[in-house]
Amino acid sequence: MIDLPTFAFLALRHRFFDSAGRPVPFRLRDKRNTQDDPFDEYLVTEVLTGIEAISCARATGPLITPDMVLYRPRMCEGMDLKHRTTDINRIVGIEVKKLERTAQGGVARGSGLDYNTTPPAGVCASMMQRVQPSTSAASTYSFAWSAPPTTRRLLS
């Protein structure tokens, strides 16, 4: 069985890079507002879903961490908090950090990351109530670097 962070990495690699490791362009819908996250939505609806026995739940709103949770529902049923928190085969929170670029190719913000960047934590619990009451999960970051807004594609 592949652990969930590895599964996510392989799914992202398969979707965004060809067999030679070259980036594969993709389209995102336009942002509706500052806190809108079309890339996170794309990951949940197009990349990390539809896999048998694995579910992906997106955060219920903006400024909630983690952005999404990958989990194996059957493996989480009846499991005590200690095992759900430490077993990355069962459940893992994923916080996506995007390095935005300007039309000229520079970093969109001086920090390179968004202003509400959450410091890394080994365990996340904020949006887990949506997945299963009274639960926590191991957590990980996924970094994405995007091309200038005019090209609307992931580069690496």
Secondary structure, 3 states (H helix, E strand, C coil): CCCHHHHHHHHHHHHHECCCCCECCCCCCCCCCCCCCHHHHHHHHHHCCCCCCCEEEECCCCCCCCCEEEECHHHHCCCCHHHHHHCCCCEEEEEEEEECECCCCCECCCCCCCCCCCCCCCEECCCHHHCCCCCCEEEEEEEEEECCCCCCCECC
